[in-house]
Amino acid sequence: AFAKKFGLNAVSAGVEKTDGIDEKVVEVLKEKNLEAKEKPQTIDDVVREVGKFDVVVTMGCLNSCPFVPAKKHISWNIEDPAGKDIEVYRKIRDEIEEKVRELANSLKDI
């Protein structure tokens, strides 16, 4: 949602298959007037659909991340808020927003 807000053509995916979006994620994105994806996708799903990427950003899977073909890989090592207080979700949301803003600005120079 933040990538699209800052003008990037982006997709989001997780390492593991899930049945739905975490309701707290939906809530904290709504506070920023953004919407979460309707259906979660796995990284494998996205790679099959898209193929090769210009930039892949991982947010915390570190050594468990599957390989994704890309020109550039970035690791942000962001805490997983699952099961934590809503304030932790807000903190992480804001951290992601700032990192995506910085990424979008850096890609304008390329």
C-alpha positions in Angstrom: 0.0 0.0 0.0 2.8 2.4 0.8 4.7 1.5 -2.4 1.7 2.4 -4.4 1.2 5.6 -2.4 4.7 6.7 -3.3 4.4 5.8 -7.0 6.1 2.4 -7.1 4.7 -0.5 -9.0 4.9 -3.1 -6.3 3.5 -6.4 -5.1 3.5 -7.8 -1.5 3.9 -11.4 -0.5 4.7 -13.5 2.5 6.8 -16.6 3.0 4.0 -18.7 4.3 0.4 -19.2 3.0 -2.3 -17.5 5.1 -6.0 -17.5 4.9 -6.5 -13.7 5.4 -5.0 -10.4 6.3 -4.3 -9.7 10.0 -7.2 -7.4 11.2 -4.7 -5.2 13.0 -2.9 -4.6 9.8 -6.2 -3.6 8.1 -6.9 -1.2 11.0 -3.6 0.6 11.1 -3.6 1.0 7.3 -7.1 2.5 7.5 -5.7 5.0 9.9 -3.5 6.2 7.0 -6.4 6.0 4.5 -4.8 2.9 2.9 -6.2 -0.5 2.1 -4.6 -3.9 2.7 -4.6 -6.4 -0.2 -7.8 -8.5 -0.3 -6.0 -11.8 -0.7 -2.6 -12.6 0.7 -0.1 -14.2 -1.7 3.1 -16.2 -1.1 6.4 -15.2 -2.6 6.3 -18.3 -4.8 2.9 -17.2 -6.1 4.2 -13.7 -7.0 7.4 -15.1 -8.6 5.3 -17.4 -10.8 3.1 -14.4 -11.9 5.8 -11.7 -12.4 9.1 -13.5 -13.0 12.0 -11.2 -12.4 11.9 -8.0 -10.4 14.0 -4.9 -10.4 14.1 -4.6 -6.6 13.1 -7.1 -3.9 12.7 -5.9 -0.3 12.5 -8.5 2.5 11.3 -7.5 5.9 12.5 -10.1 8.3 12.7 -13.5 6.9 16.5 -13.3 6.8 17.9 -16.8 6.0 14.5 -18.3 5.5 13.6 -16.1 2.5 13.3 -18.0 -0.7 15.4 -16.8 -3.6 13.6 -14.2 -5.8 15.3 -13.2 -9.0 16.0 -9.4 -9.0 18.5 -6.8 -10.0 18.8 -5.6 -6.4 17.9 -7.1 -3.0 17.3 -5.1 0.1 16.8 -6.5 3.6 15.0 -4.3 6.2 14.8 -6.8 9.1 11.5 -5.4 10.5 9.9 -6.9 13.5 6.8 -9.1 12.9 4.0 -7.5 15.0 1.7 -10.6 14.9 0.0 -11.1 18.2 1.3 -7.9 19.7 -0.4 -4.7 20.9 -1.9 -2.4 18.3 0.7 0.2 19.2 3.4 -2.1 18.0 1.6 -2.4 14.7 1.4 1.4 14.4 5.2 1.7 15.2 6.0 -0.9 12.5 3.6 0.7 10.0 5.3 4.0 10.4 8.7 2.5 10.1 7.7 0.7 6.8 6.2 4.0 5.5 9.4 5.9 6.1 11.6 3.1 4.5 9.3 2.9 1.5 9.4 6.7 1.1 13.2 6.6 1.2 13.3 3.8 -1.3 10.9 5.6 -3.7 13.1 8.7 -3.5 16.3 6.8 -4.1 14.8 5.0 -7.2 13.9 8.4 -8.8 17.6 9.0 -9.3 18.1 5.8 -11.3 
